[in-house]
């Protein structure tokens, strides 16, 4: 079924779709930046070498957050903070990096912090990964933490789908036929 519309009505419809497409483009940009930031570190460190490190200090940093303006719901989120030392080629290095980006949560990061505190108390070494090109650069967890990336990827895919559909509508569907 085809509906006849005037040029003025079609122009208004295009302006509305342009506006919604612009908003969708903002979401596309934001989600794309976050996904690239989340995947760049793990991809660049694929060939990093595992090595044992000695924990010097471990503590769990807390952040209290609220979900409402009147502070009715408060959540405490956690992330481990560590200091470790390791030797490569006769040189001693120290490191602090746990993951590629700061993550606070009450699941994976809390469990990791508790495990690191246990290893620190027992004087157990931890496995870290070092950059073979620069042995002073190291990280504890080099992989993608899917618990946090999954929602970003969903937002990324939804925002791109909406944006591409709006571009399709603008190019192929909002034409004046006479």
C-alpha distance (Angstrom), angle and dihedral (degrees) to the residues before:
residue distance angle dihedral
X1 . . .
X2 3.79 . .
X3 3.78 124.0 .
X4 3.78 118.9 -151.9
X5 3.80 113.7 -133.1
X6 3.76 133.2 175.2
X7 3.80 124.3 -114.6
X8 3.82 90.1 -106.6
X9 3.81 92.3 54.1
X10 3.79 90.7 46.6
X11 3.83 90.4 50.4
X12 3.82 90.2 52.3
X13 3.81 90.9 48.6
X14 3.81 90.6 50.0
X15 3.81 91.3 50.4
X16 3.81 89.9 51.9
X17 3.79 92.0 49.2
X18 3.83 90.4 46.0
X19 3.80 89.8 53.9
X20 3.82 93.7 48.4
X21 3.83 89.7 45.2
X22 3.81 89.7 52.5
X23 3.81 90.8 52.4
X24 3.81 89.5 47.2
X25 3.81 89.5 49.6
X26 3.81 90.0 55.8
X27 3.82 89.6 53.7
X28 3.82 90.0 46.4
X29 3.81 90.9 53.5
X30 3.82 94.5 46.1
X31 3.82 94.7 46.8
X32 3.82 92.2 43.1
X33 3.81 91.8 53.4
X34 3.80 91.6 48.7
X35 3.80 93.4 47.9
X36 3.81 92.3 47.9
X37 3.81 90.6 48.6
X38 3.81 90.2 48.9
X39 3.79 95.0 49.1
X40 3.82 102.5 34.6
X41 3.81 95.9 74.7
X42 3.80 97.0 48.2
X43 3.81 91.8 45.3
X44 3.80 94.1 48.4
X45 3.81 91.7 49.0
X46 3.79 98.3 50.5
X47 3.82 92.4 113.1
X48 3.82 96.8 42.7
X49 3.79 115.1 129.9
X50 3.82 123.7 -118.5
X51 3.78 117.3 -126.7
X52 3.81 137.1 166.1
X53 3.80 118.3 -103.9
X54 3.79 133.6 -171.8
X55 3.79 117.4 -126.4
X56 3.81 113.1 -126.7
X57 3.80 99.1 176.1
X58 3.80 136.3 2.2
X59 3.77 130.0 -178.6
X60 3.78 135.6 155.1
X61 3.79 115.9 -121.4
X62 3.82 115.9 -146.7
X63 3.77 130.1 -152.1
X64 3.79 122.3 -172.5
X65 3.77 114.1 -150.5
X66 3.78 134.4 178.6
X67 3.75 130.6 -148.0
X68 3.79 97.5 -157.3
X69 3.78 134.5 48.4
X70 3.79 93.4 -120.7
X71 3.85 92.4 54.2
X72 3.79 94.7 -120.6
X73 3.81 92.7 139.1
X74 3.77 117.4 46.1
X75 3.76 125.6 178.8
X76 3.77 128.8 -171.1
X77 3.79 114.3 -144.0
X78 3.79 125.6 -169.3
X79 3.78 142.2 -155.7
X80 3.80 129.5 177.8
X81 3.81 119.9 -117.0
X82 3.78 114.8 -160.6
X83 3.76 143.0 174.5
X84 3.79 118.3 -159.0
X85 3.79 137.9 169.8
X86 3.77 130.9 -147.2
X87 3.80 138.5 172.4
X88 3.79 127.1 -127.9
X89 3.79 124.9 172.6
X90 3.79 90.9 -11.2
X91 3.81 93.1 -54.5
X92 3.80 123.2 114.7
X93 3.80 117.4 -137.0
X94 3.80 132.9 -178.8
X95 3.77 128.1 -148.4
X96 3.78 139.9 -173.6
X97 3.78 105.2 -179.5
X98 3.81 115.2 117.9
X99 3.82 101.5 169.9
X100 3.80 135.8 -3.4
X101 3.79 93.1 -96.9
X102 3.79 135.1 19.4
X103 3.78 110.4 -89.7
X104 3.78 125.2 -177.0
X105 3.79 118.3 -171.5
X106 3.78 142.3 134.1
X107 3.80 96.0 -122.3
X108 3.78 126.0 45.8
X109 3.80 97.5 11.8
X110 3.81 93.4 47.9
X111 3.83 90.9 50.5
X112 3.80 89.9 47.3
X113 3.81 90.9 50.3
X114 3.80 92.2 50.5
X115 3.81 91.2 47.9
X116 3.81 90.8 50.0
X117 3.82 91.1 49.3
X118 3.81 89.2 51.3
X119 3.82 91.3 50.6
X120 3.81 90.7 46.7
X121 3.82 91.6 52.0
X122 3.81 91.1 48.1
X123 3.85 92.4 43.9
X124 3.80 90.2 -124.0
X125 3.81 117.8 159.7
X126 3.80 119.4 -118.9
X127 3.79 128.5 -140.4
X128 3.79 113.0 -115.7
X129 3.79 132.2 171.1
X130 3.78 124.0 -124.2
X131 3.77 130.8 -162.8
X132 3.83 107.6 -111.2
X133 3.81 90.1 -148.6
X134 3.83 94.0 50.0
X135 3.79 113.6 22.6
X136 3.83 91.4 -169.3
X137 3.82 88.9 69.3
X138 3.80 113.8 82.3
X139 3.80 142.5 154.2
X140 3.79 135.7 -169.0
X141 3.84 99.1 -144.0
X142 3.78 115.1 27.1
X143 3.79 99.0 169.8
X144 3.79 129.3 90.8
X145 3.79 112.9 -88.7
X146 3.79 98.6 -136.4
X147 3.79 92.8 -170.5
X148 3.81 86.4 73.2
X149 3.81 101.6 28.6
X150 3.80 96.7 53.7
X151 3.81 95.2 73.6
X152 3.80 91.0 43.8
X153 3.79 90.2 52.8
X154 3.81 91.4 49.5
X155 3.82 90.2 51.1
X156 3.80 89.7 45.7
X157 3.82 93.0 52.5
X158 3.82 94.7 43.1
X159 3.80 93.7 48.1
X160 3.81 92.5 48.3
X161 3.82 91.1 46.5
X162 3.81 92.9 51.5
X163 3.80 92.4 45.0
X164 3.81 93.7 49.2
X165 3.79 91.7 46.5
X166 3.82 90.3 52.3
X167 3.81 90.4 49.7
X168 3.80 88.7 50.7
X169 3.80 90.6 51.0
X170 3.80 91.5 49.2
X171 3.80 94.5 48.5
X172 3.79 102.9 38.2
X173 3.79 110.4 18.3
X174 3.81 107.8 37.7
X175 3.79 98.4 65.2
X176 3.75 127.0 130.1
X177 3.79 107.8 -121.9
X178 3.78 117.4 -164.3
